[in-house]
């Protein structure tokens, strides 16, 4: 007969057998179990304030308007953020310009900003900024730095600065040639549009729609708007070169917050136990204990 | 040891639905340590990410949660368990119980300020599940670390309660053989049985 029956094991795991009642062969297991249930360590309580903010955000009582993205970005996996940065810095930017971003991701962007891709040289001699529009490949050469920027929605999601100049440059390329062009500086990236259909597709993309909207808002055509836009990169090319590494981190943080807003909706797991109930009348003890709300800490 | 329900935690769940800071803190302090221990044993390097996801999920869904702190605990570990399964599926990884060597990897990863305490806990848990098949390790963790009853574990793992008891029995027998003292006497066994 088995000396340690299922009932004994059950009682043992329930903690109903303690001290000298524990058989010798289970003494060591009991010690391990005891250690496994030691009080919380500091490391296990890290992130406490993020949990608080997550609850407050979910409850609509965030402390500040930016709370949600901040909280979620902090809680987001760094791996997911890195992947998001990789997408944004490589294919994501080009996809934005060509309107090829998947719907779910595309819809997430306008709430925080408008994503555009700019490629600017850091050469002090001759600087050209070109937006990459080829939907099938992105080719870069020379001392270029490519970055995907998220412009805050201060201007209704409109591009400005470097982004506006990049869009204008791309617009000029599309409307004037429609064929492969060489930039003035051979060390800069090359823009190519292989067909008329791709030109039309590019012009109907979100980025150019916003460019058109910006021009309309200022009672100008796109060409007029672009004519008034100077290259901000020329004056600060050297500074941009020096700051380039730091910008990647900044973009990473920004994209982290964007991506984090999509995490809950893409999660394959959801809470199983909660049941849909009329709000505010769920737990029987709620009314009984209402006066003891401050009794814990 | 089975989890003991607490009036303070029951109230904290109610208050946490309103986003009450103290209530959430209370819940976090009570439930995050066992959650982290469970996840560390099951996923190692991804434990913190999964724990964050679990808390976000709880924050998102707590408004519709019904139950006391026992139910809350079961809900939390149910969510955590499914996420570890999702992770293993994505990674097509082997189960987490592949030897004491792995303990050192995840123990090293654990950046605890109070290193001695944390290492003691991690080492104990690693030793508890070392050499066990995955299903036995999972059930033992849910029983010992999460403090869930056999019935609750059966619900979470979609098994019968009998199946859970059989599995945990095998796990404890394996551990007792592995760690058994050489001085087991018939008297000690007899005294133990009588106590029940």
Contacts between the chains, C-beta under 8 A, distances in Angstrom:
chain1	res1	chain2	res2	distance
A	3	B	189	5.0
A	3	B	193	7.7
A	4	B	169	7.8
A	4	B	172	7.1
A	4	B	173	6.4
A	4	B	176	6.7
A	5	B	169	7.9
A	6	B	165	5.0
A	6	B	166	6.9
A	6	B	169	4.8
A	7	B	196	6.8
A	8	B	192	7.3
A	8	B	193	7.3
A	8	B	196	6.2
A	9	B	165	7.5
A	9	B	168	6.1
A	9	B	169	4.8
A	9	B	172	4.9
A	9	B	173	7.9
A	10	B	150	6.3
A	10	B	165	6.1
A	10	B	168	7.6
A	11	B	196	6.2
A	12	B	172	7.1
A	13	B	1	7.7
A	13	B	2	7.6
A	13	B	143	4.9
A	13	B	144	6.7
A	13	B	150	7.9
A	13	B	168	6.4
A	13	B	172	7.5
A	14	B	1	7.0
A	14	B	2	4.5
A	14	B	149	7.2
A	15	B	1	3.2
A	15	B	2	5.8
A	17	B	192	7.6
A	17	B	195	6.8
A	17	B	196	7.4
A	20	B	191	8.0
A	21	B	191	7.8
A	21	B	192	6.2
A	21	B	195	4.6
A	22	B	192	7.2
A	23	B	184	7.3
A	23	B	188	5.7
A	23	B	189	5.8
A	23	B	192	4.2
A	24	B	180	7.4
A	24	B	181	4.9
A	24	B	183	6.5
A	24	B	184	4.6
A	24	B	185	7.4
A	24	B	188	5.0
A	25	B	176	4.2
A	25	B	177	7.7
A	25	B	179	7.7
A	25	B	180	4.1
A	25	B	181	6.5
A	25	B	184	5.3
A	26	B	172	7.1
A	26	B	176	5.4
A	27	B	181	6.6
A	28	B	175	7.9
A	28	B	179	3.9
A	28	B	180	7.7
A	28	B	181	7.4
A	29	B	128	7.4
A	29	B	172	6.4
A	29	B	175	4.9
A	29	B	176	6.2
A	29	B	179	6.3
A	31	B	124	7.8
A	32	B	124	4.5
A	32	B	125	7.7
A	32	B	127	5.6
A	32	B	128	4.9
A	32	B	175	8.0
A	33	B	1	7.1
A	33	B	124	7.8
A	33	B	128	7.1
A	33	B	144	5.1
A	34	B	124	8.0
A	35	B	120	5.7
A	35	B	121	6.0
A	35	B	123	7.7
A	35	B	124	3.5
A	35	B	125	8.0
A	36	B	37	6.7
A	36	B	121	6.4
A	36	B	124	4.9
A	36	B	125	4.9
A	36	B	128	6.3
A	36	B	144	5.6
A	36	B	145	5.5
A	37	B	1	6.3
A	37	B	34	8.0
A	37	B	144	7.3
A	37	B	145	7.4
A	37	B	147	7.6
A	38	B	117	6.6
A	38	B	120	7.0
A	38	B	121	5.4
A	39	B	33	7.7
A	40	B	29	6.3
A	40	B	32	7.4
A	40	B	33	3.8
A	41	B	33	7.2
A	41	B	112	5.6
A	41	B	113	8.0
A	41	B	114	5.0
A	41	B	117	5.0
A	41	B	118	4.7
A	41	B	121	7.0
A	42	B	112	6.7
A	42	B	113	4.9
A	42	B	114	5.3
A	43	B	36	7.9
A	43	B	110	6.3
A	43	B	111	6.6
A	43	B	112	3.6
A	43	B	113	6.4
A	43	B	114	7.1
A	43	B	118	5.6
A	44	B	32	5.9
A	44	B	33	4.1
A	44	B	36	4.8
A	44	B	37	7.6
A	44	B	118	7.8
A	45	B	28	7.1
A	45	B	29	6.1
A	45	B	32	6.5
A	45	B	33	7.2
A	47	B	32	7.7
A	47	B	48	7.8
A	47	B	51	7.8
A	47	B	52	6.9
A	47	B	55	7.9
A	48	B	25	6.0
A	48	B	28	5.0
A	48	B	29	7.2
A	48	B	32	7.7
A	50	B	52	7.5
A	50	B	55	7.9
A	51	B	24	5.8
A	51	B	25	7.9
A	51	B	28	4.8
A	51	B	32	7.6
A	51	B	55	4.9
A	51	B	59	7.3
A	52	B	21	5.0
A	52	B	24	4.6
A	52	B	25	6.2
A	52	B	28	7.6
A	54	B	55	6.1
A	54	B	56	5.5
A	54	B	59	4.2
A	55	B	16	5.8
A	55	B	19	5.0
A	55	B	24	4.6
A	55	B	59	4.6
A	55	B	62	7.2
A	56	B	19	4.0
A	56	B	21	7.3
A	56	B	24	7.9
A	57	B	59	7.4
A	58	B	19	7.3
A	58	B	59	4.2
A	58	B	60	5.2
A	58	B	62	7.4
A	58	B	63	7.6
A	59	B	17	7.1
A	59	B	18	6.1
A	59	B	19	3.4
A	59	B	59	8.0
A	59	B	63	7.5
A	60	B	19	7.7
A	61	B	18	7.5
A	61	B	19	4.4
A	72	B	56	7.3
A	75	B	52	4.1
A	75	B	53	7.6
A	75	B	55	7.4
A	75	B	56	5.8
A	76	B	52	7.7
A	77	B	49	4.2
A	77	B	52	7.6
A	79	B	49	7.4
A	263	B	53	7.6
A	263	B	56	7.5
A	264	B	56	6.3
A	264	B	57	7.5
A	264	B	60	6.0
A	267	B	53	6.9
A	267	B	57	7.0
A	268	B	86	5.8
A	269	B	57	7.2
A	269	B	79	6.3
A	269	B	82	4.5
A	269	B	83	5.3
A	269	B	86	6.0
A	270	B	57	6.6
A	270	B	61	7.0
A	270	B	79	8.0
A	271	B	57	5.6
A	271	B	58	6.9
A	271	B	60	7.6
A	271	B	61	3.9
A	271	B	65	7.3
A	271	B	75	6.3
A	271	B	79	5.9
A	272	B	75	7.1
A	272	B	78	5.6
A	272	B	79	7.3
A	272	B	82	7.8
A	273	B	65	6.7
A	273	B	66	7.7
A	273	B	67	6.7
A	273	B	71	6.3
A	273	B	74	6.9
A	273	B	75	4.1
A	273	B	78	6.8
A	274	B	61	4.9
A	274	B	62	7.4
A	274	B	64	4.1
A	274	B	65	4.3
A	274	B	66	6.7
A	274	B	75	7.3
A	275	B	64	6.5
A	275	B	66	5.6
A	276	B	64	5.8
A	277	B	64	6.0
A	277	B	66	6.2
A	279	B	63	7.0
A	282	B	64	7.7
A	282	B	65	7.4
A	282	B	66	5.0
A	283	B	10	7.7
A	283	B	13	7.3
A	283	B	14	5.7
A	283	B	66	6.6
A	283	B	67	7.5
A	283	B	68	7.7
A	285	B	10	6.0
A	285	B	11	7.6
A	285	B	14	7.2
A	285	B	68	7.8
A	286	B	14	5.0
A	289	B	7	7.7
A	289	B	10	7.3
A	289	B	11	4.9
A	289	B	14	6.7
A	292	B	11	6.1
A	293	B	11	7.0
A	293	B	15	5.8
A	293	B	20	7.4
A	294	B	22	7.7
A	295	B	8	7.1
A	295	B	11	6.9
A	296	B	8	4.7
A	296	B	11	6.5
A	296	B	12	6.0
A	296	B	22	6.4
A	296	B	23	7.2
A	296	B	26	5.2
A	297	B	22	5.5
A	297	B	26	7.5
